[in-house]
Amino acid sequence: MLNTLRNNPLLLTDSYNLSHARLKCNMDWEVSHLYNRKEGMILYGLRQTVTELLSIRITEAHVAEAERCAAMQGLTFPSELFLRVVNECNGFAPIAVESVPEGTWCPAGTPFAQVYNTVEGFGELVTWWEGMFMHAYFPSGCATEAFHMRRYLEAKQEEHGADGGFLWRIHSFGFRGHRSLEDAYWAGTAWNLSLQGTDDYHTTRHTPQAVIGSIAALAHKVTQQYDDELACFMHAIDSTADAGEKIVALVIDTYDANRVIEQYLPELGRHARKRGVRIVMRPDSGDVLEQAIAIYRVAQAHDLLDAVGVIIGEGMNFEQVKRYDARLEAEGVPLAFVAYGVGSGFYNHIDRDTYGWAMKTAYSNGKDRMKFAMVALKRSIPGRVKLVRIDGELIAVAHDEAATAGEDVYETIYRHDGTGEPHMMDAGAVFWNEVRDRIRVQNPQQQAIKLSAAIERKIAALAEQYL
């Protein structure tokens, strides 16, 4: 999906990395951590990003192209380093990448992944692909947003004592708003991890065991074909029934939404009930929430609540969903009567800073290292670490600490020791199912990572040395 096979992996870095091999005083051994420094999140997408990238065997042709590209910027490519990868390591980067299992809730400040070299002298490779690793912020952000929406729907379902169906109340309308097919892939598969209603048809291929669905629906282009709008709606109901389907959405603002609500709705509702179809009215311009409330009042007055519903897809995001639900509750409109189609409001606000993604050196030139910075948010953790779960909480402990009670969390998603083929964990459909199942049991109560006493002592010693 990421199409990295069309790329030279040596070019997938920031230009300033080209100079680091000669600017450093020692490349023997390095360790770096990836963090979500700002907020808690669900990790998703890192494994596929890493394994698709690092599965590419580096060749002399890649190095030659990289040299030419560096010269275009007036820079020098570190050819000697990568020719060693070609000639000594079978063309694969001799590094290891560990991460928490995807679908895990990572409190703010979690070193959710750790990268280190496995062969002496290749420390610079630890951060060569930092920029690529950072790209997983987007699928993680989308998975986190979908996770929060599902938890909201579950809470509302419990609050209202509803039997079910609330998980279908938020539907993805996102496909057409994405900047690329890659973004659509990540957002769509992340959505399916937690939510069920989607028009992201392409995700049926990528998540074949997902519990997802959609419904037949009019578009303005269909309604505009008809000289008689009411006839269009009646045909939509009949066609849906004839196809053996049970629901059809009717967009109501092609001409006059108020006329549809006040004049057509009673007849449409009765006909829909007769044909065993539920019609979902979709206001798409103007004050769509007021129109939704008006639809409820008309359906209620004509005893058609079993045959009529509403979906709002105009300008929706998660915050708008919550605001609209609060208004519906105040007006006495059952939440199950109104669903929402969320498009670009699901993902367009997500960037690398949303959860504060960063990669920082933890060990280099023979010593533990850390970044202190001017604000605590940007401080990193020194030394190679382990993540353990104790009493449900994630705790970072020094890698060389004595055995600690609790469950070790890191798993190695890529490792190459310099010979043969690398070890890589699968990132296919079976893995996606595992991520989905893991997300369902995550508890986001822990807001910040905890550090062991040994790590706190390391930080204090480094502070005394450098501050």
Order of alpha helices (4+ residues) and beta strands (2+ residues): alpha-beta-beta-alpha-alpha-alpha-beta-beta-beta-alpha-alpha-beta-alpha-beta-alpha-beta-alpha-alpha-beta-alpha-beta-alpha-beta-alpha-beta-beta-beta-beta-beta-beta-beta-beta-alpha-beta-alpha
